[in-house]
Amino acid sequence: MAQESKVPAQTRSRDVGYPSLGDWRPFENLRREIDRMFDDFWRFPYMSSPAISPSMGSSMSVPAVDVVEKPEAFQITAELPGMDEKSIEVKCAGGVLTMKGEKKDEREESKEGYHLSERHFGSFQRSFRIPDNVDAEKIDATFKNGVLTLTLPKTQESQKNEKKISVKAG
């Protein structure tokens, strides 16, 4: 017959079988890593400037932006629903292209038995470093149906200096 051996059980003042919060924190490191990732994203040098953050103290968030490189130009497209061209400003200075805007919306309605008054406002600013091969004097901006399109034409020299290199099997 096999002999049984008994091991004394250890108990704590908390519930038996459940580790205390100090003993087990599997998500704490994950949270720190995700926070670091978002912090790094907002400091990425070729996208938004470090001054921009997701919480800018207004009700408007950072607009969605697409950046596309074409053979003759870079194209930046920003979605700005509910805005008009008068409330958008685009500047280029010191090799940085900055777009900013402000949205204000007020609505007031009165009928028998109630009065409704709403105000919505917000602003945004987004900056991009311009590559050396962009002709800053020829940057163009158009706004249509809530979409701002910036065209950053490449210099003639950079388009001519492009050389295709063939890849050979080794």
N, C-alpha and C positions, 0 to 999 in steps of 0.2 A: 504494500500500500504506500502511495506517495504521501510524503509528509507535507503538510501545509505550513507555510510561513506567513505570518501576519506582519504587515508594515503599518506603523502608526500613521494615521491621517493627520494632515496639518490643516487647521482651520484658521480663518481670519475673522476679524470683527464684522466685516462686510458679509454679504450673501455668499454662501459656500458655492463654489463652482464657477463664480464669475470673477475675473480678474479686475482689480481696481483700475481706475483710469490712469494712474501713474505707471502701472505695470505694462499696459498694452495700448499703443498709439500707432496703429498701422497707417492711418491716413494723414498723420501730421507731416511726415516727410513728403508725401505726395502733394499736400497743399502748399508746402514751402516751394517745391519745384514748379508747380503751376504758377504761383505768384511770381517767381523769378522769371519764368518764361514770358509772362505778360509784361513785366518790367523791361525785359530785354527787347521785346517787340516794339515798345514805344520809343526805344532808344536806337533802333536800327537806322543807320545813317542815310540810306537812300530813300527812305519812306518819310514818315511824318517827323517833324522836328521834335526835340525832347520836350518842348513846352506844351505839346498837345497831349492830352490824356483823355480816356474815355469819359471821365466825369469833369466837364469843363464848367460846371456851375450854371448850366442852362438846361433847358428842356430838349435841346437839339443835340443829336449825337454826331459823331464824325461821319461825314458822308461816304458812301461806298464809292470806291475809285478803281478804275481799270487803267493799267498802263500797258500800251502795246508798242513794240518797236517794229516799224516798217522800213523798207529799204531807204526811203527818202525822208522819213520823219518819225518822231515819237508822237504818240497820241495818248492823251490823258482824258478820260471820260469820268465825270462825277455826276451822281444822281442827286438832284436837289429838288425833290417834289414840293410843290406849293410855293416856290420862290419865283421871283421874276428877275430879269437882267439888271434892273435898277438897284437891287439889293445885293448884288455880287460884285466883288472887287478882285481883280487879278493884277499882281505886281511881279516884276522881275528885277532883283537887285542883288549884286554880289554873288552871282551864280546860283541864286535860290529863287525858285518860282513859288509864289504864295497866293493861294486863293482863300478868300474869306467872304462871309456873308452873314446877313442877319434876317431873321424871319419874324414878322409881327403879324398877329392875327387877332382881331377883336370882333366879337359878335354880341349883339344885344337884341333881345326879343321880349316884347311885352304883350301879353294877352290877358283876358279876363281870368283872374285867379292866380296868376304867377308872373314872375319877372325873371328872365334868364340873362346873365351877363357872363361871358367867357373871354378870357385873354390868354393867348398862347404866344410865347416868344422864345427865341433861342438864337445862338450864333455859333459859327464854326470857323476854324482856321486850319488850313492844311498846307504844308510846305514840302517842296521837293528840290533836291539838288539837281542842277541841270548838268548833263554830261558835257565834256569839253567840245564834242563834235556838233553841238547845237548852235544854230545861228540865232542868238537871242533877239536880234533886231527884227526878225520875221515871225516871232511867235504870234499865233492867231487864236482868238477865243470866240466861240459861237454858243448861243444858248437857245434851245428849242425843246418844248414840251417837258420842261423840268430836268433836262440833261445839259450839262456844261461840257463842251468839247474843246480841249486845248490842243493845238497842233504845234509841235516844236520841230521845225524843219532842220535837217542836218546840213552842215556846211557842204559846199560843192567839193572842197578838197577831201573831206572824209568819205564822200560817195565815190570819188575817183580813185582814192587810195585803197579801196577794198580789192582784195585779190583772193580768188578762190584757189585753194590748195587741194590737189587731188590726193586721195588716200589710196595707198597701194598695199596689197596683201604682202605680209612679211614672211 
